[in-house]
């Protein structure tokens, strides 16, 4: 069983300098480990001229012990996409990975639509200044919809094992419209793609790799993976397809699975070691958007709590696995 010690909420949006530019949220924290500090990227929001939200990437730097915030960004880390592109209306989230002397960021681009709320794709951006800023590799996505994954390709988490890049991502299975919702709601599942160069990807089109536990309309999001002693551990979040925004019983929880080969996964939520906080705590109603990271042989889990990360994100430390 995985056992975690919660260290509390480590970043609060409303107490940061980001409020000078952005209106809310610090969603989907994702880290790059430097020699003497940890850079944590996340997605925050501001409004456009029509009062629609646009998602932007910002970051904080924390000391290597994960106790003190050293710096908060307030510059354009990645510009939003061009008109008509897959990331025209923002990026949420990114998955950074160091490759030699550069940092690659696999971006989740969002573009608003009319019949449904959004379409997405996974892009690539590159930084040659230690992740201070990124430049797009191209204007289009590196992973997008296909015959059996017709929409909502997003949430790419990339790691390299034995010379192969593995991308765990989500794909949309259908949009649904129910009594509880006036607009179609999306249903999405976790899948896997591989690449030898990090640019050209091969996916097993339409193959869901994590079993459902609350029915086929379960929504699975933001997988994150780490290797410990020959076992691959995945955390992700899942929820019901409808009535999840205001009903805590149907909102996001953290799921857990393990594998010995990165392809076949055994879901084992009861041994995740992560439970909702006590009533009134910042993660009492929701836990979502997890990210695993290893620092000096310690394993940490970044995650968002209530309100989809509107107020910030927190941290847990693995104490037994």
Kinemage of the C-alpha trace (Angstrom):
@kinemage 1
@onewidth
@group {chain A} dominant
@subgroup {mainchain}
@vectorlist {calphas} color= white
{ca unk a 1} P 0.000 0.000 0.000
{ca unk a 2} L 1.153 3.527 -0.795
{ca unk a 3} L 1.243 5.742 2.295
{ca unk a 4} L 1.442 9.522 2.110
{ca unk a 5} L 1.922 12.351 4.571
{ca unk a 6} L -0.039 15.420 3.550
{ca unk a 7} L 2.009 18.608 3.868
{ca unk a 8} L -0.882 20.983 3.218
{ca unk a 9} L -1.552 23.684 0.683
{ca unk a 10} L 1.807 25.126 -0.348
{ca unk a 11} L 0.648 27.760 -2.843
{ca unk a 12} L -2.361 30.059 -2.550
{ca unk a 13} L -3.285 32.055 -5.634
{ca unk a 14} L -4.910 34.940 -3.748
{ca unk a 15} L -1.770 35.531 -1.672
{ca unk a 16} L 0.508 35.692 -4.727
{ca unk a 17} L 1.605 38.492 -7.030
{ca unk a 18} L -0.245 36.747 -9.866
{ca unk a 19} L -3.391 38.583 -8.799
{ca unk a 20} L -1.885 41.683 -10.448
{ca unk a 21} L -2.409 40.058 -13.869
{ca unk a 22} L -4.625 36.999 -13.534
{ca unk a 23} L -8.037 36.468 -11.974
{ca unk a 24} L -7.939 32.951 -10.492
{ca unk a 25} L -6.655 29.379 -10.423
{ca unk a 26} L -3.343 27.554 -10.116
{ca unk a 27} L -4.307 24.308 -11.827
{ca unk a 28} L -2.329 21.180 -12.600
{ca unk a 29} L 1.070 21.781 -10.934
{ca unk a 30} L 3.896 20.110 -12.907
{ca unk a 31} L 7.538 20.271 -11.851
{ca unk a 32} L 11.059 20.378 -13.264
{ca unk a 33} L 13.802 19.647 -10.726
{ca unk a 34} L 16.858 21.932 -10.876
{ca unk a 35} L 20.047 21.532 -8.825
{ca unk a 36} L 18.997 23.789 -5.972
{ca unk a 37} L 15.324 24.594 -6.573
{ca unk a 38} L 12.107 23.133 -7.990
{ca unk a 39} L 10.175 24.961 -10.695
{ca unk a 40} L 6.448 24.206 -10.597
{ca unk a 41} L 4.391 25.176 -13.640
{ca unk a 42} L 0.621 25.543 -13.494
{ca unk a 43} L -2.268 27.021 -15.441
{ca unk a 44} L -3.936 30.245 -14.376
{ca unk a 45} L -6.636 32.397 -15.951
{ca unk a 46} L -7.533 35.844 -17.158
{ca unk a 47} L -10.425 37.141 -19.240
{ca unk a 48} L -10.403 38.234 -22.858
{ca unk a 49} L -12.361 41.167 -24.321
{ca unk a 50} L -15.534 39.044 -24.414
{ca unk a 51} L -15.112 37.988 -20.772
{ca unk a 52} L -14.217 34.407 -21.644
{ca unk a 53} L -11.403 32.796 -19.669
{ca unk a 54} L -8.014 32.271 -21.293
{ca unk a 55} L -5.598 29.762 -19.712
{ca unk a 56} L -1.966 30.811 -19.286
{ca unk a 57} L 1.101 29.028 -17.918
{ca unk a 58} L 2.937 30.519 -14.929
{ca unk a 59} L 5.272 29.015 -12.321
{ca unk a 60} L 6.727 29.290 -8.857
{ca unk a 61} L 10.240 28.322 -7.773
{ca unk a 62} L 10.563 26.506 -4.442
{ca unk a 63} L 13.641 25.549 -2.469
{ca unk a 64} L 14.831 21.972 -2.905
{ca unk a 65} L 13.299 21.003 0.456
{ca unk a 66} L 9.858 22.077 -0.814
{ca unk a 67} L 9.300 24.429 2.112
{ca unk a 68} L 9.798 27.982 0.814
{ca unk a 69} L 8.606 29.831 -2.296
{ca unk a 70} L 11.630 31.622 -3.759
{ca unk a 71} L 10.072 33.326 -6.772
{ca unk a 72} L 6.765 33.713 -8.585
{ca unk a 73} L 6.739 34.319 -12.326
{ca unk a 74} L 4.700 37.097 -13.890
{ca unk a 75} L 5.910 37.062 -17.467
{ca unk a 76} L 4.691 35.281 -20.606
{ca unk a 77} L 6.031 31.742 -20.222
{ca unk a 78} L 4.340 30.419 -23.390
{ca unk a 79} L 2.295 32.735 -25.629
{ca unk a 80} L -1.232 31.658 -26.508
{ca unk a 81} L -1.798 30.088 -29.899
{ca unk a 82} L -2.590 31.898 -33.123
{ca unk a 83} L -6.170 32.467 -34.278
{ca unk a 84} L -7.732 29.187 -35.383
{ca unk a 85} L -5.026 26.996 -33.861
{ca unk a 86} L -5.665 24.178 -31.416
{ca unk a 87} L -4.390 26.295 -28.491
{ca unk a 88} L -6.009 29.606 -29.442
{ca unk a 89} L -7.737 29.983 -26.078
{ca unk a 90} L -4.998 28.776 -23.796
{ca unk a 91} L -2.876 25.970 -22.387
{ca unk a 92} L -3.891 23.720 -19.508
{ca unk a 93} L -1.725 21.938 -18.486
{ca unk a 94} L 1.887 21.303 -19.625
{ca unk a 95} L 4.150 18.329 -18.967
{ca unk a 96} L 7.827 19.404 -18.808
{ca unk a 97} L 10.706 16.955 -19.309
{ca unk a 98} L 14.449 17.636 -19.485
{ca unk a 99} L 16.226 16.213 -22.542
{ca unk a 100} L 19.963 16.918 -22.629
{ca unk a 101} L 20.375 20.707 -22.332
{ca unk a 102} L 16.811 21.697 -23.217
{ca unk a 103} L 13.385 21.325 -21.601
{ca unk a 104} L 10.473 20.022 -23.630
{ca unk a 105} L 6.956 20.997 -22.613
{ca unk a 106} L 4.049 18.924 -23.890
{ca unk a 107} L 1.218 21.407 -23.913
{ca unk a 108} L -2.523 20.856 -23.652
{ca unk a 109} L -4.064 23.366 -26.009
{ca unk a 110} L -7.692 24.492 -25.746
{ca unk a 111} L -9.938 26.100 -28.355
{ca unk a 112} L -13.594 27.006 -27.833
{ca unk a 113} L -16.275 25.534 -30.058
{ca unk a 114} L -19.978 26.165 -30.654
{ca unk a 115} L -21.871 22.865 -30.387
{ca unk a 116} L -19.685 21.720 -27.481
{ca unk a 117} L -17.590 23.785 -25.136
{ca unk a 118} L -14.065 22.963 -26.272
{ca unk a 119} L -11.694 20.958 -28.459
{ca unk a 120} L -8.135 20.109 -27.461
{ca unk a 121} L -4.808 18.769 -28.706
{ca unk a 122} L -1.310 18.110 -27.393
{ca unk a 123} L 1.472 20.363 -28.646
{ca unk a 124} L 5.201 20.719 -28.087
{ca unk a 125} L 7.194 23.726 -26.896
{ca unk a 126} L 10.946 23.971 -26.268
{ca unk a 127} L 13.005 25.972 -23.769
{ca unk a 128} L 16.730 26.645 -24.020
{ca unk a 129} L 16.806 28.964 -20.965
{ca unk a 130} L 16.078 26.462 -18.160
{ca unk a 131} L 12.316 26.773 -18.533
{ca unk a 132} L 12.026 30.533 -18.119
{ca unk a 133} L 10.206 30.741 -21.457
{ca unk a 134} L 9.215 28.274 -24.189
{ca unk a 135} L 8.881 28.520 -27.958
{ca unk a 136} L 6.443 26.377 -29.895
{ca unk a 137} L 7.958 23.601 -31.985
{ca unk a 138} L 5.213 24.310 -34.496
{ca unk a 139} L 1.734 25.779 -34.670
{ca unk a 140} L -0.050 22.425 -34.723
{ca unk a 141} L -0.316 19.532 -32.263
{ca unk a 142} L 2.005 16.524 -32.082
{ca unk a 143} L -0.885 14.333 -30.916
{ca unk a 144} L -4.435 14.899 -32.059
{ca unk a 145} L -7.720 13.176 -32.868
{ca unk a 146} L -7.867 10.054 -35.012
{ca unk a 147} L -10.278 7.384 -36.229
{ca unk a 148} L -11.063 5.860 -32.827
{ca unk a 149} L -10.126 8.882 -30.709
{ca unk a 150} L -12.267 11.510 -32.418
{ca unk a 151} L -11.826 14.464 -30.028
{ca unk a 152} L -10.382 15.792 -26.778
{ca unk a 153} L -6.769 14.605 -26.971
{ca unk a 154} L -5.197 16.295 -23.944
{ca unk a 155} L -3.351 15.895 -20.602
{ca unk a 156} L -0.180 14.396 -22.080
{ca unk a 157} L 2.329 13.267 -19.409
{ca unk a 158} L 5.681 12.281 -20.945
{ca unk a 159} L 8.626 10.325 -19.546
{ca unk a 160} L 11.521 8.465 -21.158
{ca unk a 161} L 12.297 4.854 -20.238
{ca unk a 162} L 14.988 2.739 -21.915
{ca unk a 163} L 15.348 5.146 -24.806
{ca unk a 164} L 11.617 5.336 -25.567
{ca unk a 165} L 9.271 8.238 -24.838
{ca unk a 166} L 5.987 7.229 -23.229
{ca unk a 167} L 3.030 9.604 -23.268
{ca unk a 168} L 0.064 8.915 -21.027
{ca unk a 169} L -2.826 11.089 -22.153
{ca unk a 170} L -6.605 11.200 -22.303
{ca unk a 171} L -8.982 10.940 -25.256
{ca unk a 172} L -12.672 11.720 -25.554
{ca unk a 173} L -15.102 8.853 -26.017
{ca unk a 174} L -18.312 10.835 -26.316
{ca unk a 175} L -20.199 13.988 -25.399
{ca unk a 176} L -23.369 13.439 -23.450
{ca unk a 177} L -26.392 15.544 -22.622
{ca unk a 178} L -28.484 14.707 -19.564
{ca unk a 179} L -31.209 16.142 -17.365
{ca unk a 180} L -28.603 17.445 -14.911
{ca unk a 181} L -26.834 19.531 -17.518
{ca unk a 182} L -28.011 22.008 -20.127
{ca unk a 183} L -24.826 21.551 -22.174
{ca unk a 184} L -23.080 18.399 -23.449
{ca unk a 185} L -20.553 16.977 -20.981
{ca unk a 186} L -17.378 15.218 -22.068
{ca unk a 187} L -16.335 11.676 -21.173
{ca unk a 188} L -12.661 10.794 -21.491
{ca unk a 189} L -10.296 7.901 -20.734
{ca unk a 190} L -6.544 7.345 -20.269
{ca unk a 191} L -4.460 5.957 -23.138
{ca unk a 192} L -0.792 5.467 -24.088
{ca unk a 193} L 1.387 6.555 -27.017
{ca unk a 194} L 5.103 5.941 -27.646
{ca unk a 195} L 7.817 7.706 -29.615
{ca unk a 196} L 11.521 7.353 -30.347
{ca unk a 197} L 12.095 11.077 -30.881
{ca unk a 198} L 9.447 12.806 -28.755
{ca unk a 199} L 7.855 14.331 -31.854
{ca unk a 200} L 6.303 11.529 -33.890
{ca unk a 201} L 3.966 9.401 -31.789
{ca unk a 202} L 2.375 5.990 -32.211
{ca unk a 203} L -0.805 5.306 -30.270
{ca unk a 204} L -2.954 2.207 -29.871
{ca unk a 205} L -5.950 4.041 -31.220
{ca unk a 206} L -8.914 3.937 -28.844
{ca unk a 207} L -7.320 1.601 -26.287
{ca unk a 208} L -8.288 2.565 -22.724
{ca unk a 209} L -5.556 1.370 -20.329
{ca unk a 210} L -7.206 2.092 -16.932
{ca unk a 211} L -10.392 0.280 -15.932
{ca unk a 212} L -13.506 2.181 -14.826
{ca unk a 213} L -14.792 1.819 -11.267
{ca unk a 214} L -17.937 3.979 -11.395
{ca unk a 215} L -19.299 2.920 -14.778
{ca unk a 216} L -18.531 3.579 -18.410
{ca unk a 217} L -19.304 7.292 -18.036
{ca unk a 218} L -16.418 7.701 -15.587
{ca unk a 219} L -14.120 10.553 -16.613
{ca unk a 220} L -10.380 9.960 -16.123
{ca unk a 221} L -7.847 12.790 -16.299
{ca unk a 222} L -4.219 13.840 -15.890
{ca unk a 223} L -2.200 10.632 -15.450
{ca unk a 224} L 1.240 10.891 -13.815
{ca unk a 225} L 3.755 8.031 -13.515
{ca unk a 226} L 6.864 7.237 -11.487
{ca unk a 227} L 9.112 4.166 -11.251
{ca unk a 228} L 9.952 2.774 -7.809
{ca unk a 229} L 11.937 -0.464 -7.444
{ca unk a 230} L 10.874 -1.832 -10.807
{ca unk a 231} L 7.184 -1.005 -10.391
{ca unk a 232} L 5.496 1.825 -12.275
{ca unk a 233} L 2.969 3.734 -10.199
{ca unk a 234} L 0.274 5.913 -11.777
{ca unk a 235} L -1.944 8.477 -10.110
{ca unk a 236} L -4.761 10.215 -11.955
{ca unk a 237} L -8.087 11.825 -11.121
{ca unk a 238} L -11.574 10.627 -11.967
{ca unk a 239} L -15.157 11.815 -11.551
{ca unk a 240} L -18.726 11.317 -12.660
{ca unk a 241} L -19.678 12.780 -16.036
{ca unk a 242} L -22.486 14.999 -14.701
{ca unk a 243} L -23.356 17.022 -11.611
{ca unk a 244} L -19.704 17.149 -10.586
{ca unk a 245} L -19.161 20.894 -10.301
{ca unk a 246} L -21.278 21.510 -7.208
{ca unk a 247} L -21.926 18.011 -5.833
{ca unk a 248} L -18.870 16.845 -3.832
{ca unk a 249} L -20.024 13.221 -3.999
{ca unk a 250} L -19.580 13.272 -7.798
{ca unk a 251} L -16.434 15.407 -8.041
{ca unk a 252} L -12.817 14.467 -8.672
{ca unk a 253} L -10.993 11.871 -6.560
{ca unk a 254} L -7.483 10.481 -6.985
{ca unk a 255} L -7.168 7.053 -8.560
{ca unk a 256} L -4.172 4.723 -8.509
{ca unk a 257} L -2.819 1.917 -10.688
{ca unk a 258} L 0.441 -0.011 -11.020
{ca unk a 259} L 2.289 -1.831 -13.798
{ca unk a 260} L 5.485 -3.775 -14.470
{ca unk a 261} L 5.655 -2.982 -18.198
{ca unk a 262} L 3.963 0.444 -18.687
{ca unk a 263} L 1.326 -1.189 -20.903
{ca unk a 264} L -0.796 -3.412 -18.659
{ca unk a 265} L -2.146 -1.616 -15.582
{ca unk a 266} L -3.882 -2.903 -12.464
{ca unk a 267} L -6.235 -0.376 -10.884
{ca unk a 268} L -6.034 -0.380 -7.093
{ca unk a 269} L -7.625 2.801 -5.706
{ca unk a 270} L -8.038 1.354 -2.215
{ca unk a 271} L -4.244 1.293 -1.843
{ca unk a 272} L -3.609 4.817 -3.157
{ca unk a 273} L -3.007 6.176 0.353
{ca unk a 274} L -4.705 9.467 -0.516
{ca unk a 275} L -8.086 10.438 0.933
{ca unk a 276} L -10.153 13.605 1.010
{ca unk a 277} L -9.358 16.115 3.745
{ca unk a 278} L -11.508 16.692 6.789
{ca unk a 279} L -14.577 18.977 6.486
{ca unk a 280} L -13.494 22.572 6.020
{ca unk a 281} L -10.008 21.720 4.758
{ca unk a 282} L -8.761 22.883 1.359
{ca unk a 283} L -9.084 19.370 -0.130
{ca unk a 284} L -12.231 18.211 1.700
{ca unk a 285} L -14.513 18.087 -1.363
{ca unk a 286} L -12.169 17.370 -4.255
{ca unk a 287} L -8.693 16.094 -5.134
{ca unk a 288} L -7.503 16.412 -8.708
{ca unk a 289} L -4.667 17.021 -11.208
{ca unk a 290} L -1.886 15.010 -9.498
{ca unk a 291} L 1.816 15.153 -10.334
{ca unk a 292} L 4.491 12.760 -9.048
{ca unk a 293} L 8.094 13.913 -8.660
{ca unk a 294} L 11.273 12.563 -7.077
{ca unk a 295} L 13.752 14.847 -5.270
{ca unk a 296} L 16.861 13.407 -3.596
{ca unk a 297} L 15.192 9.993 -3.357
{ca unk a 298} L 12.060 11.458 -1.787
{ca unk a 299} L 8.787 11.131 -3.685
{ca unk a 300} L 6.261 13.949 -3.598
{ca unk a 301} L 2.765 14.365 -4.980
{ca unk a 302} L 1.526 17.780 -6.063
{ca unk a 303} L -2.229 18.109 -6.492
{ca unk a 304} L -5.179 20.492 -6.549
{ca unk a 305} L -8.009 20.453 -4.037
{ca unk a 306} L -11.464 22.019 -3.936
{ca unk a 307} L -12.844 24.034 -6.861
{ca unk a 308} L -10.512 22.529 -9.468
{ca unk a 309} L -7.477 24.405 -8.133
{ca unk a 310} L -9.101 27.821 -7.992
{ca unk a 311} L -7.301 28.608 -4.735
{ca unk a 312} L -3.958 26.883 -5.337
{ca unk a 313} L -2.269 23.509 -4.852
{ca unk a 314} L -0.824 21.316 -2.157
{ca unk a 315} L 1.808 18.650 -1.507
{ca unk a 316} L 2.136 15.165 0.003
{ca unk a 317} L 5.268 13.121 0.723
{ca unk a 318} L 5.484 9.365 0.220
{ca unk a 319} L 6.444 7.644 3.473
{ca unk a 320} L 5.974 4.006 2.454
{ca unk a 321} L 5.402 2.024 -0.724
